[in-house]
Amino acid sequence: MYVESHLFTLSVIRAFLKKWLFRIIRIRIFLFAFFTCSVHFSWRTNRAIFHCYMFFSAFAGEMIRGRSTRNVISGDDTREIYQKCDKDREARRGAGDSQFNI
């Protein structure tokens, strides 16, 4: 009984860390960088640093989650997928009609 509750507690903590740890670290880095830059640089430099930070943090977040920009479907691929779905739908519709045509 004690072991099961202990394992449940560990699984909850692990799930929390897995979901929120990178977000918390990223926010802390952002706040540190933002306030450090706001003291030392002009507003234009701060804005450029902010945009670079947001771009790279979003890119890093996508890579951490296992996604990549290479997996984006192009317009031609999308068109082929829709055409295949339309053919499958037509085939199913035809098969359904033939069941009742005696």
N, C-alpha and C positions, 0 to 999 in steps of 0.2 A: 504494500500500500504506500509506504513512504517512498519507495523507489519510483513508483509510477507517478506520484505527484511531483517528485523531483525532476523526472524526465519531462513531464508536461511543462514545468516551469522553465526548464532549459530550452525547450522547443519554442515557447512563447518569447523568451529573451532573444533567441537566435533569429526568429522571424522579425522581431522588432529591429534588431541590428541590421539585418539584411535589407529591410525596406528603408530605414531612415538614416543609417550611419553615413552613407555617401552624401545624402542631402545635408545633414548637419555639418559634416566636414566642409562641404562646398560653401555653405552659407557663412561659416566662420572664416574661411579663407577670403571670401568676397568682402566681408565686413572689414577684416584687417587690411586688405589691399585698398579698399575704397577710402577708409579714413586715413591711411598712410599717404595715399596719393593726393587726397584733398588738401592735405597740409603742405605738400611739397611742390605740386605742379599747378598749372593753370587749368581753367575749366575745360578748355579744348583738349588738352592732354588727358585730363581725367575722363572725358567722354570717350576718347579713343581707347583708353585702357579698359573702360567699362564694356565697350562693345566687343573688344577682343576677348575679354574674360567671359562674357556671356556666350560668344560663339564657341570658344574652346570648351567651356564647361558643358554646353549642350552636346557638342560632338563627343566629348569624353563620356558623358552619360549614356549616349546611344551605344558607344563601343562597350561600355561596361555591361549594358543589358543584352549584348550579343547581337545588336542590330548594326547594320552598316549601310552606307550610302550606295553600295554596289547592289543592294537588294531592291532598290526602287524600280518599279515596273515602268517601262517606257510606254509611250502612246501606242506603238505598234503592237506590243505584247498585250496591252489592254484590249485593243481591237480584236486580236485573235482569240482572246479569252471570251469576249462577248459573242463572237461568231460561233465558237464551239458550244457555248451555253444555248444559243438560239437553235443550233442543229440538234442538240440533245433534247431541248424542249419540243421541237417539232417531231422528233422521233418518238418521244413518249406520247405526244398527242395522237400521232398516227397509230401507235400500238393500242392506245386506249379505245380509239374509234373502231379498230378492226375486231375488237372483242365482241362488240355488239352488232356487227354486220354479219348476219347469218345467211 
